[in-house]
């Protein structure tokens, strides 16, 4: 079998990896800091922002590590004086060409441009660019668009067109007026956007944020809980961000996203439909009707009551008098178990699915 393992050097240290990976891939696997703004693992190679430039021995100029395939014997440097100066200039220009008020921004503490500025030692931009302030787009149900913070990295466009494939976002206008638009430059609420929130998840700055999370808490105040979405049987892995034991917003799980059924994506229900978790009138225990009133009961009491009544109905009217409804919100295994209960224990073929209700 052909050996596809290669070795090459980054900043004086030899690393081993498999052929086909980019230099950025290997750097991140080994906790080597190379900043990126236009690259995201789920949107793929971009090579636009030049934030990830590295120096490769034997090659002219600096190379984009997000698009450069790692080759055996390469000698790479990630932090030379030339690289650091270029990175600093990139951040300076991005900070100048926009309104990046980190103190009041919802992405404060979780912004890739802010992180890059910190590593470059930049406290304020030195190249102010005069531009007109663009009004916030708050027309959609769940997303706020702030074009003044957009760095035109294109990640939201790639995710919308190639990940979730809704094809709503694109670049519009030209030159200094270029910006991300919805459809033919409509407000997001009037466009064909389905509010899946994928654009917000991949945005590196505060240009796209969730309405329901605005002002609730900053990133470091939130606790992340990874779970399985309860809305259907697909089994999407979902990260719930919690503050004070209350749901704030949802993200598709990025860790090991290639192995997740949803590949880090969510639908509108998984993204915004978790507000029921915060309701005070949620049922926390089974209810049994006694004397015309619903009263709290234990699971043992409820299950015993159901079993006793099903047994009585079967004995009096036969198994055909009983029917079962399964649920798309349960797993395939749970639905199979209910089918076995219906046919094997009760003896009825009256099994239907909630999608037909």
Secondary structure by P-SEA (a helix, b strand, c coil): ccccbbbbbcccbbbbbbccccaaaaaaaacbbbbbcccccccccccccccbbbbbccccccccccccccccbbbbbcccaaaaaaaaaaaaaaaaaccccccccccccccaaaaaaaaaccccccbbbbbccccccccccccccccccccccaaaaaaacccccccccccccccccccccccccccccccccccccccccccccccccccccccccccccbbbbbbcccccccbbbbbbbbccccccccccccccccccccccccccccccccccccccccccbbbbbcccbbbbbcaaaaaaaaaaaaaaaaaacccccbbbbbcccccaaaaaaaaaaaccccccccccccccc
